[in-house]
Amino acid sequence: MVRVAAVEAGQFGASLGIVRGTELRAVNGRVLDDFLDWEFLTADEQFSVDVRQPDGSELTWHVVRPEGAMMGIELEPPTIRRCANRCEFCFIEGLPKGLRKQLYIRDDDYRLSFAYGNFATLSNVKERDIARIIEYRLSPLYVSVHATPWEARKVLLNNPRVPNIVEQLTRLAAGGIQFHGQMVVVPGVNDGAVLEASLTDLWNLGDAVISVALVPVGVTQFSHLYTGESMGRDSSRALLEIVRRWERRALAERGDRWVYGSDELYLLSEAELPDVEHYGDFPQIENGVGAVTSLRSRLADGLVRLPRLDGKRIAVVTGTSMAPLMPPLLASLTEATGAYFELLVTENSLFGPTTTTAGLLVSDDFRRVLAGRTDFDLALIPAESINENGVFLDDTSFIALREEFPFPVFPSYDFIDVLEAEPAVGSSLRSAA
């Protein structure tokens, strides 16, 4: 069922008489299943739509939409397709109770892969779905491949009924669909020969596979795979060498790198992170590929926009993986602003010491390093640790946490976004002098 959640005043949808609660039933006689049907079937300037109004009346509108006119309709969220796999390394499998409710939703939905860049395994995709993906040109998709050899993939996804991913991708590629792929590498399961076979299979799909990311497995202390240690340096370096070898081949034969190691892989390998040119248009930055390099670039570009904050003391809180990379960044901020930046490094108290990314820190982690401090004029915490509703993973409100401290606390993506915000930050700090 497709139902209207809101209608923007003054847009074309409102002029038709569509209101909140209107059920959109069919377009040109074709029954609507979800938002994809609505978006694609109403792309033309002329179409008919069958609706049921909130009062129960059923109508058919013959629509002639002016060129460029927006419908201005927000639909109720679709029912999310749930994941039928039980991957040993699944983040959700390693969650304790009491966190944000949305974290426990095990989505595996190709529609969200197209619309939002969510990774999906395609393990629940049926024949009708494949035909629909090709018809609507849902490209590119973001696919959790993990392994192409069928038996290895069954083990990784812990699902003996998982379909053959090579057959699926081959069929979709023939229909003009492209993909970004990821492989979470579990030592002894999908590294070595399995990894080489997987990269070869994806390479043989040609231009259909735009990029591939290799991500070292990470588990929380709640997972039965937890050992108390991250992937070792030697294993990480061996994996990074595979990335570099395939990069060289891709550059020579196709003109781009094609396969990328995640930032975490470089950090575990104690290798220098690549420069901006390495990542091109950063095809998998949301997957932790090139995020640190992007941060460095944004900071370097934004320094000239920063106000002088001479003598101010600013706390910067981060996780353990970013800690070694922060001193030169903070030094550049000090030079540009005159402020003193103190780095506060905190371990993840919820997921354990092997979970080192700053985006997974929870409210207690920030309390632990900021509580009792009265010598700061400002504190910056990673914006990635808070969702769009301003809530940490442990279901604590950022606003509630901020009120615990005697100084302003701001979530920041790159320092610049907060420090250049005159007068909200700069003038308030100066007024505290």
Protein Blocks (a to p, Z undefined) as FASTA:
>chain_A
ZZdfbdcehiaklmnopaehiacfbgghiacfblmlmmmmmmpmbdcdddddfkopacdd
dddddehiafkiacddddddddfbdcfklmklmccehiafklmpccddfklmmmnopace
hlmccfklmmmmmmnopacddddfkpablklmmmmnopakbccfklmmmmmmmnopacdd
dddddehilgcjlmmmmmmmmmmnommlmbdcdddddddfkbfkbgoiacdfklmmmmmm
mmmmmmmmmmmmnopnkiacdfklmmmnopacddfklnonopalmnopoklmmmmmmmmm
mmmmpccfehiacdddddfklmmmmmmmmmmmmmmnopacdddddddfknopklmbfklp
cfklmmmmmgopakbfbdcddfklpcfkopafkopafklmmmmpcbdcdddfklmmmmmm
cfklmmmmmmmZZ
